[in-house]
Amino acid sequence: MRFLTFRRYYLDEVLISTKFYGKVLDVGGKKDNKRGIFRPPLDTVVSWEYLNIDESTNPDYSCSADNIPVDDNTFDIIILAEVVEHLENPIDVLQECYRVLKKDERIIITIPFLNALHADPYDFQRWTDVKIENELSKIGFKNINIQPMGGKAAVIYDLLNFSQTPSSFKTRIFRKILQMISSIFKILDKPNRFITTGYLIEAKK
């Protein structure tokens, strides 16, 4: 088992294990230039649409996520995977997602916690699980379930991975060695609410 980061490993694992159906809106997702190994299960959904301000990703909606050009109660599932930390106005975006989500349907959010800064184009914030639950509850979401994505070993691995000077020869060698011993970190890693790479959140409207 070899991978670049535990954060990406756990993200792919979550998305691959999720059952998708109906009309899906992937906020911040990339139709082109994808990352990771997850690919949308297009055979099990009615549609899978992308919203992104980066036109090079070929989005279905090239617009800000706080003003989605669709009617209320349009989507069965909304995904915000590694998006909230990049938003200047995350509450407005979550409110807009609530508007376009059908009643009793799901929003799926992943957000990093103990993770290196990563500009895309900017990285504004980290939210604790308490902050996440409070904000979603205020908006009106219910059945909020928050799970840590990894624990101490995953955090140490990822921070080591990003501790070296980018693009140097030593960094490439160091990362290859890390990848070779990643299975050891995986055996040692246990979910931890307080020391985690981030959170998986599921909630209903």
Secondary structure, 3 states (H helix, E strand, C coil): CCCCCHHHHHHHHHHHHCCCCCEEEEECCCCCCCCCCCCCCCCCCCEEEEECCCHHHCCCECCCCCCCCCCCCCEEEEEEECCHHHCCCHHHHHHHHHHHEEEEEEEEEEEECCCCCCCCCCCCCCCCHHHHHHHHHHHCCEEEEEEECCCHHHHHHHHHHCCCCCCCHHHHHHHHHHHHCHHHHHHHCCCCCCCCCEEEEEEEC
